[in-house]
């Protein structure tokens, strides 16, 4: 049994006539009849009843055709996907930031209007160490990363946007009453807020990484973990 034989049987079932099926398949009627006999011998029972004006499919033939159509469909889909992989317009992209993900959603429709054959595979959000490894392996074409001041900007990186880091505290906090400037130095966060608790989007995100550089990082992480529980 092979793909060619599957197509033979499906075509005969569609045409209900071996001669017409042979014409559609661009082979001789005798070659198709011989192939059908070989297939029926292999499965051990007839797939069609022969008549003067055509063929009638058997119950076994119906099951065979049903399975054959599924296999042929899988083959067609596979070939389409393989053609995409062979194309230079297959682009694998990922993002480690919410802003980067939003930018991807914005630029892909614009890009595809100019390049309708382009295919994008979105890897979703991931951390910097994962992205670097995936790029090194050749599993990603480009990605949007959230970098901290402690990260090194490689030669293949380009800064697209800088975002401020907001540190929200109650207006009646003692620090706010004593300091009117909207900017809070990292040293002040470490010294003036060491006994306070904070909420972050996650323990593995960029904010958590930045705060881990502060002297009270151990206490902070333990408090957040307790609150999340």
C-alpha positions in Angstrom: 0.0 0.0 0.0 1.4 3.4 -1.0 0.1 7.0 -1.6 -0.3 6.3 -5.3 -2.6 3.3 -4.6 -4.6 5.2 -2.1 -5.2 7.9 -4.7 -6.2 5.2 -7.2 -8.9 3.8 -5.0 -10.2 7.3 -4.0 -10.5 8.3 -7.6 -12.3 5.1 -8.6 -14.7 5.7 -5.8 -15.3 9.2 -7.0 -15.8 8.3 -10.6 -17.6 5.0 -10.1 -16.0 3.9 -13.2 -12.5 2.5 -13.8 -12.2 3.9 -17.3 -13.1 7.4 -16.3 -10.8 7.1 -13.2 -7.9 6.0 -15.5 -8.5 9.1 -17.7 -8.5 11.4 -14.7 -5.3 9.7 -13.4 -3.6 9.8 -16.8 -2.9 6.1 -16.9 -4.3 3.3 -19.0 -7.5 1.4 -18.0 -5.6 -1.9 -17.9 -2.9 -0.5 -15.6 -5.5 0.9 -13.2 -7.4 -2.4 -13.2 -4.2 -4.3 -12.5 -3.4 -2.0 -9.6 -6.8 -2.3 -8.1 -6.6 -6.1 -8.3 -3.2 -6.0 -6.5 -4.7 -3.7 -3.8 -7.7 -6.0 -3.3 -5.4 -9.0 -3.1 -3.3 -7.2 -0.5 -6.3 -6.3 1.7 -7.8 -9.8 1.2 -11.3 -8.7 0.0 -12.9 -6.8 -2.9 -13.2 -3.0 -2.6 -15.5 -2.7 -5.6 -18.0 -4.9 -7.4 -17.5 -4.7 -11.2 -20.4 -4.1 -13.4 -20.8 -3.4 -17.2 -21.4 0.3 -16.6 -19.1 0.9 -13.7 -18.3 -0.3 -10.2 -20.1 -0.4 -6.9 -18.1 0.2 -3.8 -18.2 -2.4 -1.1 -18.5 -1.9 2.7 -14.8 -2.6 2.9 -14.2 -0.2 0.1 -16.0 2.6 1.9 -13.7 2.1 5.0 -10.7 2.0 2.8 -11.6 5.2 1.0 -12.4 6.9 4.3 -9.0 6.1 5.7 -7.3 6.9 2.4 -8.8 10.4 2.2 -7.6 11.1 5.7 -4.0 10.0 4.8 -4.0 12.0 1.5 -5.2 15.0 3.4 -2.4 14.6 5.9 0.1 14.3 3.1 -1.2 17.5 1.4 -1.0 19.5 4.7 2.5 18.1 5.4 3.7 19.2 1.9 2.3 22.7 2.4 4.1 23.0 5.7 7.4 21.7 4.3 7.2 24.2 1.5 6.8 27.0 4.1 10.0 25.7 5.9 11.9 25.8 2.6 10.8 29.4 1.9 12.9 32.4 3.0 9.7 34.0 4.2 9.4 31.7 7.2 10.1 33.9 10.2 10.3 32.7 13.8 9.9 35.5 16.4 9.5 35.7 20.2 9.2 38.4 22.8 10.1 38.7 26.5 8.1 41.9 27.0 4.4 42.9 26.8 5.4 45.9 24.7 7.3 43.6 22.3 4.3 41.3 22.0 2.1 44.2 21.2 4.5 45.4 18.6 4.6 42.0 16.9 0.8 42.1 16.7 1.0 45.5 15.1 3.7 44.9 12.5 2.8 41.4 11.3 -0.4 42.5 9.4 1.5 45.4 7.8 4.4 43.2 6.8 2.1 40.5 5.3 0.3 43.1 3.2 3.6 43.7 1.5 4.8 40.1 1.7 1.6 37.9 1.6 3.7 34.7 1.3 5.4 35.4 4.6 4.7 33.0 7.4 5.3 33.8 11.1 5.8 31.4 14.0 5.3 33.1 17.3 7.1 31.5 20.1 5.4 33.5 22.8 7.0 35.2 25.8 10.2 33.9 27.3 13.1 35.1 29.4 16.4 36.5 28.1 18.5 33.5 28.8 16.1 31.3 26.9 16.0 33.6 23.9 19.8 33.9 23.7 20.1 30.1 23.7 17.4 29.7 21.0 19.0 32.3 18.8 22.4 30.6 19.2 20.8 27.3 18.1 19.2 28.9 15.1 15.6 28.3 16.4 14.7 32.0 16.4 15.2 34.6 13.7 14.7 37.6 15.9 13.1 38.6 19.2 12.1 41.5 21.3 13.9 41.5 24.7 13.5 43.4 27.9 17.0 44.4 29.1 18.1 45.8 32.4 21.0 48.2 33.0 22.9 45.1 34.1 22.5 43.3 30.8 25.1 43.5 28.1 24.0 44.8 24.7 25.4 42.4 22.1 26.5 43.5 18.6 23.4 41.9 17.0 21.1 43.9 19.3 19.5 47.3 18.7 17.6 49.4 21.2 14.1 50.1 20.0 12.6 51.8 23.1 13.4 52.8 26.6 10.8 52.6 29.3 10.8 54.1 32.7 10.5 51.9 35.8 7.7 53.1 38.0 8.0 52.5 41.8 4.5 53.2 43.3 4.2 54.0 47.0 1.3 55.6 49.0 1.3 59.4 49.1 1.3 59.3 52.9 4.5 57.3 53.1 7.2 59.0 55.1 9.5 59.1 52.2 7.0 61.0 50.0 6.6 63.7 52.7 10.3 64.2 53.0 11.2 64.0 49.3 9.3 65.9 46.6 11.4 64.7 43.6 9.5 62.2 41.3 12.8 60.2 40.9 13.7 57.7 43.5 17.4 56.5 43.5 18.0 52.8 43.9 20.0 53.4 47.0 16.9 55.1 48.6 14.8 52.1 47.7 17.3 49.8 49.5 17.5 51.9 52.6 14.2 53.7 53.0 11.9 50.9 51.9 13.7 47.9 53.3 10.9 47.2 55.8 8.1 47.5 53.2 6.5 44.8 51.1 5.9 45.0 47.4 3.8 43.4 44.7 5.3 42.5 41.3 4.0 40.8 38.2 6.1 37.7 38.9 9.2 36.4 40.6 11.0 35.8 37.3 10.2 39.0 35.6 12.4 42.1 34.9 11.1 43.9 38.0 12.0 41.1 40.3 15.4 40.8 38.7 16.1 44.5 39.3 15.0 44.4 42.8 17.1 41.3 43.4 20.1 43.7 43.0 19.0 45.6 46.1 20.3 44.6 49.6 16.9 43.5 50.9 16.2 41.1 48.0 16.0 38.0 50.2 13.3 39.5 52.4 11.4 40.9 49.5 11.3 37.6 47.6 10.1 35.7 50.6 7.3 38.2 51.3 6.1 38.1 47.7 6.1 34.3 47.7 4.1 34.2 50.9 1.5 36.6 49.4 1.1 34.6 46.2 0.5 31.5 48.3 
